[in-house]
Amino acid sequence: MKKSTLAINALAIAFVAIFIKQAGHESAHGILATLVGAKWTQLNLFFADSVWKGEPNQIGNAILTGGAAILNIVIAFIAAWMFNRKSIASNASLRLFLFYLTAYNLFAGFGYLFTDPLFYQPGGENLGDWKKIVDMLGGGWNVRLPISLIGAAGVLWGFFWVARNAHAFIPPDKPERFRSALWLLLFPYVTINILFTAFAIFGPLPDEIVLIIAIQYWFGYFGIGWGAFMSGLWIQAPGGLERSGVPESIQWGWVVASILLLVFSIFVLLPTIQFS
C-alpha cells in the first residue's frame, strides 16, 4: 500500500473521531446542564457554558461538570468492545474509526480523572472538569489521590490498548510494521494536535485556556503518538487479535466527512453558538 493512502485515510478517520470526542464532550456539558435544571447558553469547540435558572444545587453542578468525562470513558469502553467484534473486523475503515474513537475517549476521560486532582489548588480558580468535583468533595488528598489513581490506571491501560490493538492494521514484519505505525499513529497525532492548537490560539479563548488546551492535546493524547513506537518496535499483538489491515484505496467518504467537520469547526463552533 502507498504510504500516502495510509496517511490520508488515517488522518481523515482520526479527525472524525477527535471531532466527535471534542464536540461531544462539550455538548455533553450543555445537555447535562439542561437535564439538571440549568440553561445551556453557549457551545464552542472547546467549552460549553450554562447558567442556573434559580439557585444552583451542588449535585446538579457535579453532574454537569464531571459527567462529560464519565461519558468519554463509557464511549471508550463501548467502542473498544465493538472494535473486537468479529463482525466489524472485515470493515477496515470502520474498525480504524473505532480504534481512534476508543483511544481519544480513553485518554480524555481518564486524563481528567488523573490530572485534575493532582493540579487542584485549594481556593484557586481551578479550571478543569474534575478540579471542580474535587473542590465540591472538600479538596483533601483523601479525595484527590483515589480519583487520580483511577485516572492513572485508565491512562496507562490506554497506552497498552493502543499499542497492542494497532497491530490489527499494521504488517507483522518489524521494519514495515514500524513505518506503517508512524503513519497510522504518529502522523495523525502530530497533525491533529497542530490543528487544534491553532484552533485554540485563533479562537475566542483567554491565554490561560489556550495553554490548557495545548497541554491537553500534546500531553493528554501522547499515548497515541507514542503508540507508534510501542507497537512498531516493542509491543506484540494480543493473542487472537483479528487483523483487518488498512483500506487499499483512499476512503473518500471519510475524507469528505472530515473536511465538512473541519469547516463546521472553523465557521460554526469556533465563533461560538449562542442559545437564546
Backbone torsions as a table, in degrees:
resi	resn	phi	psi	omega
1	MET	NA	141.8	175.2
2	LYS	-67.9	136.8	180.0
3	LYS	-66.5	-28.0	178.0
4	SER	-64.9	-37.2	177.4
5	THR	-65.0	-45.4	177.7
6	LEU	-60.6	-43.1	-178.3
7	ALA	-63.5	-45.0	-178.8
8	ILE	-64.3	-47.3	-179.6
9	ASN	-63.5	-44.8	-178.7
10	ALA	-61.7	-45.6	-178.3
11	LEU	-66.0	-43.8	-178.8
12	ALA	-63.0	-47.0	-177.2
13	ILE	-69.8	-40.3	177.8
14	ALA	-63.7	-37.0	180.0
15	PHE	-65.8	-41.6	177.0
16	VAL	-59.5	-41.6	-179.2
17	ALA	-65.3	-45.5	-178.0
18	ILE	-70.6	-32.9	176.2
19	PHE	-63.2	-46.2	179.3
20	ILE	-60.8	-41.9	178.0
21	LYS	-63.7	-48.8	-173.7
22	GLN	-69.6	-53.2	-179.7
23	ALA	-67.2	-35.4	178.6
24	GLY	-65.9	-39.9	179.1
25	HIS	-62.1	-47.6	-178.5
26	GLU	-69.4	-38.6	177.4
27	SER	-63.6	-34.9	178.5
28	ALA	-60.6	-39.0	176.2
29	HIS	-58.1	-45.5	-178.4
30	GLY	-67.9	-42.9	179.9
31	ILE	-64.8	-43.5	178.3
32	LEU	-63.8	-37.1	176.7
33	ALA	-59.5	-44.4	179.1
34	THR	-62.6	-40.4	-177.4
35	LEU	-66.9	-29.1	-178.0
36	VAL	-97.2	7.0	173.1
37	GLY	102.4	5.4	176.0
38	ALA	-93.5	172.3	179.2
39	LYS	-109.6	122.9	178.2
40	TRP	-76.5	118.8	-173.1
41	THR	-110.2	-29.1	-175.4
42	GLN	-144.9	147.9	171.7
43	LEU	-136.3	121.0	175.3
44	ASN	-121.6	166.1	176.9
45	LEU	-59.4	-26.9	-174.5
46	PHE	-116.8	-1.2	177.7
47	PHE	-159.2	159.0	169.0
48	ALA	-130.3	142.9	-178.6
49	ASP	-122.5	150.2	178.5
50	SER	-150.7	158.5	176.3
51	VAL	-130.9	149.1	177.9
52	TRP	-79.4	137.2	178.5
53	LYS	-72.8	-31.0	176.7
54	GLY	-132.6	-137.0	178.4
55	GLU	-73.4	131.0	176.2
56	PRO	-64.1	148.4	173.3
57	ASN	-121.4	144.5	-169.5
58	GLN	-65.9	-40.4	-179.9
59	ILE	-65.3	-43.0	177.1
60	GLY	-61.0	-42.3	177.1
61	ASN	-60.4	-40.8	179.7
62	ALA	-64.5	-41.1	-179.1
63	ILE	-65.8	-49.5	-176.3
64	LEU	-71.1	-24.3	-179.8
65	THR	-83.7	-49.4	-173.6
66	GLY	-95.7	-12.7	-174.3
67	GLY	-66.1	-31.3	-176.8
68	ALA	-64.6	-39.8	178.3
69	ALA	-65.9	-38.6	176.8
70	ILE	-63.6	-39.6	176.9
71	LEU	-61.0	-41.1	176.1
72	ASN	-56.3	-44.2	-179.0
73	ILE	-65.2	-42.9	179.0
74	VAL	-61.7	-45.2	178.5
75	ILE	-61.2	-41.3	179.3
76	ALA	-60.0	-44.4	-179.2
77	PHE	-66.9	-40.1	178.3
78	ILE	-65.1	-45.3	-179.9
79	ALA	-64.4	-38.9	178.1
80	ALA	-64.8	-39.1	176.9
81	TRP	-63.7	-44.8	179.0
82	MET	-65.0	-37.4	179.6
83	PHE	-55.1	-36.4	-176.0
84	ASN	-89.6	1.5	177.2
85	ARG	-73.5	133.3	-179.0
86	LYS	-63.2	-30.1	-179.9
87	SER	-67.4	-20.6	179.9
88	ILE	-88.9	-26.4	-170.4
89	ALA	-58.7	-28.6	-177.9
90	SER	-77.7	-14.2	179.6
91	ASN	-103.5	91.8	-171.3
92	ALA	-61.9	-42.3	-176.0
93	SER	-70.6	-39.3	177.0
94	LEU	-65.5	-40.9	179.8
95	ARG	-66.4	-36.6	177.3
96	LEU	-65.0	-38.9	175.6
97	PHE	-60.7	-45.0	178.7
98	LEU	-63.6	-34.2	176.9
99	PHE	-61.6	-51.5	-180.0
100	TYR	-67.3	-38.8	-179.6
101	LEU	-62.5	-42.2	176.1
102	THR	-60.9	-49.4	-175.3
103	ALA	-61.0	-50.3	-176.7
104	TYR	-65.1	-39.5	-179.8
105	ASN	-73.4	-35.2	175.8
106	LEU	-60.0	-52.6	-176.5
107	PHE	-68.6	-32.6	178.3
108	ALA	-70.3	-54.0	-175.4
109	GLY	-62.9	-53.3	-179.9
110	PHE	-71.5	-25.7	178.3
111	GLY	-62.9	-40.9	176.1
112	TYR	-60.6	-44.9	-179.0
113	LEU	-65.6	-33.7	-178.0
114	PHE	-74.0	-51.9	-168.9
115	THR	-89.4	-36.1	-175.0
116	ASP	-59.6	-44.4	177.3
117	PRO	-64.5	-32.2	-179.2
118	LEU	-67.9	-37.6	-175.1
119	PHE	-100.7	9.4	175.5
120	TYR	-62.8	136.2	178.8
121	GLN	-120.1	111.5	179.2
122	PRO	-54.9	125.4	179.7
123	GLY	82.3	-2.7	-179.0
124	GLY	-88.1	-177.4	-178.7
125	GLU	-71.9	-36.8	173.6
126	ASN	54.7	65.2	175.1
127	LEU	-76.4	115.5	-177.9
128	GLY	153.2	137.1	-172.5
129	ASP	-54.4	-52.2	-173.8
130	TRP	-88.6	-10.4	169.0
131	LYS	-63.3	-38.0	180.0
132	LYS	-69.6	-36.1	176.4
133	ILE	-64.3	-45.5	178.6
134	VAL	-57.7	-42.6	179.9
135	ASP	-62.3	-42.5	179.1
136	MET	-62.9	-29.9	-177.6
137	LEU	-90.3	6.8	174.6
138	GLY	108.8	-19.2	173.5
139	GLY	77.6	5.6	-179.9
140	GLY	-80.9	163.7	-179.7
141	TRP	-68.3	-20.4	175.0
142	ASN	-65.9	-20.5	174.4
143	VAL	-97.1	-45.3	-172.6
144	ARG	-65.8	-44.7	-174.0
145	LEU	-65.3	-48.4	179.4
146	PRO	-60.7	-41.9	179.1
147	ILE	-63.0	-45.1	-179.1
148	SER	-63.7	-38.0	179.1
149	LEU	-66.9	-38.0	175.1
150	ILE	-61.8	-45.4	178.0
151	GLY	-61.7	-43.1	-179.8
152	ALA	-62.3	-41.0	178.7
153	ALA	-63.0	-41.2	178.9
154	GLY	-66.3	-42.0	178.4
155	VAL	-64.1	-44.6	179.0
156	LEU	-61.3	-43.8	176.4
157	TRP	-59.8	-38.1	178.8
158	GLY	-60.2	-41.5	177.8
159	PHE	-55.8	-47.7	-176.4
160	PHE	-76.7	-32.1	176.7
161	TRP	-62.4	-46.2	179.6
162	VAL	-61.7	-50.1	-175.8
163	ALA	-63.6	-39.8	-177.6
164	ARG	-74.2	-43.7	-173.9
165	ASN	-83.4	-13.4	172.1
166	ALA	-60.8	-22.4	179.2
167	HIS	-63.7	-15.2	175.9
168	ALA	-65.3	-18.7	-172.7
169	PHE	-118.9	-9.8	-174.4
170	ILE	-114.3	153.7	-178.7
171	PRO	-64.7	154.8	-178.9
172	PRO	-75.7	-24.4	-177.9
173	ASP	-75.8	133.1	-166.9
174	LYS	-60.2	-48.3	-177.8
175	PRO	-59.5	-47.6	-179.7
176	GLU	-71.5	-31.7	179.0
177	ARG	-60.0	-45.5	-178.3
178	PHE	-67.5	-42.7	179.5
179	ARG	-61.8	-42.8	179.5
180	SER	-66.5	-38.6	179.7
181	ALA	-63.3	-34.9	178.0
182	LEU	-61.6	-43.4	179.7
183	TRP	-73.6	-34.1	-177.3
184	LEU	-73.3	-35.6	-171.3
185	LEU	-118.5	-53.7	-174.9
186	LEU	-69.1	-41.8	-177.5
187	PHE	-61.8	-52.4	177.5
188	PRO	-65.8	-33.4	177.4
189	TYR	-58.3	-50.9	-177.5
190	VAL	-68.0	-46.9	-175.9
191	THR	-63.9	-46.7	-179.8
192	ILE	-66.0	-37.9	178.8
193	ASN	-65.4	-40.5	176.0
194	ILE	-61.2	-45.0	-177.5
195	LEU	-63.0	-48.1	-177.0
196	PHE	-74.4	-28.3	172.6
197	THR	-65.2	-41.2	176.7
198	ALA	-64.1	-41.8	176.0
199	PHE	-55.2	-45.4	-178.2
200	ALA	-65.4	-42.0	-178.3
201	ILE	-63.7	-43.4	-174.3
202	PHE	-94.1	0.4	176.4
203	GLY	-86.5	178.0	-176.5
204	PRO	-84.0	56.3	-174.8
205	LEU	-118.4	142.9	173.5
206	PRO	-67.2	157.9	-173.9
207	ASP	-57.8	-37.6	-177.4
208	GLU	-67.2	-30.6	177.3
209	ILE	-74.4	-38.5	176.5
210	VAL	-57.3	-44.1	179.5
211	LEU	-63.4	-42.1	179.1
212	ILE	-62.0	-42.9	-179.8
213	ILE	-65.7	-42.3	178.2
214	ALA	-60.9	-43.6	178.4
215	ILE	-64.3	-42.0	-179.5
216	GLN	-60.0	-43.8	-177.1
217	TYR	-74.6	-47.1	-174.5
218	TRP	-74.9	-35.8	179.9
219	PHE	-98.7	-38.1	-177.5
220	GLY	-65.0	-34.7	-179.4
221	TYR	-105.1	19.4	-178.2
222	PHE	-58.3	-31.0	-179.6
223	GLY	-61.1	-24.0	177.7
224	ILE	-74.3	-49.3	178.0
225	GLY	-65.0	-44.8	-179.8
226	TRP	-67.4	-23.9	177.5
227	GLY	-59.5	-25.9	176.9
228	ALA	-61.4	-40.3	-179.3
229	PHE	-78.0	-39.2	179.5
230	MET	-64.0	-49.1	-177.5
231	SER	-75.7	-34.3	-176.8
232	GLY	-76.6	-25.3	-172.4
233	LEU	-121.6	-32.0	-168.7
234	TRP	-123.9	-51.9	-169.3
235	ILE	-82.0	134.0	179.2
236	GLN	-92.0	163.2	178.0
237	ALA	-68.5	145.0	175.1
238	PRO	-66.6	150.1	179.4
239	GLY	-61.0	135.8	177.8
240	GLY	80.7	7.3	179.6
241	LEU	-65.9	126.5	174.8
242	GLU	-76.3	124.1	179.0
243	ARG	-89.7	130.6	179.3
244	SER	-103.9	-22.1	-169.7
245	GLY	69.3	-164.4	177.4
246	VAL	-126.5	155.9	179.4
247	PRO	-56.8	138.9	-176.6
248	GLU	-80.3	-16.4	-179.3
249	SER	-129.4	164.9	179.1
250	ILE	-64.6	129.6	-179.2
251	GLN	-89.3	90.6	-170.6
252	TRP	-65.9	-28.8	176.4
253	GLY	-60.5	-44.2	178.0
254	TRP	-69.3	-36.8	179.3
255	VAL	-63.7	-47.5	179.5
256	VAL	-62.9	-43.2	178.8
257	ALA	-59.9	-42.3	-179.5
258	SER	-66.3	-37.8	179.0
259	ILE	-66.9	-43.9	178.8
260	LEU	-62.1	-41.3	178.6
261	LEU	-69.1	-33.6	175.3
262	LEU	-63.0	-46.7	178.7
263	VAL	-62.7	-42.8	178.3
264	PHE	-61.8	-39.9	178.5
265	SER	-61.7	-46.6	-174.4
266	ILE	-71.0	-44.8	-169.8
267	PHE	-99.2	-12.1	-179.5
268	VAL	-118.4	-54.1	-174.5
269	LEU	-78.1	-41.1	-178.5
270	LEU	-64.2	-39.7	176.0
271	PRO	-68.9	-15.3	177.4
272	THR	86.8	123.2	174.1
273	ILE	-84.0	128.9	179.0
274	GLN	-103.7	130.8	177.0
275	PHE	-105.3	127.0	-177.6
276	SER	-77.7	NA	NA
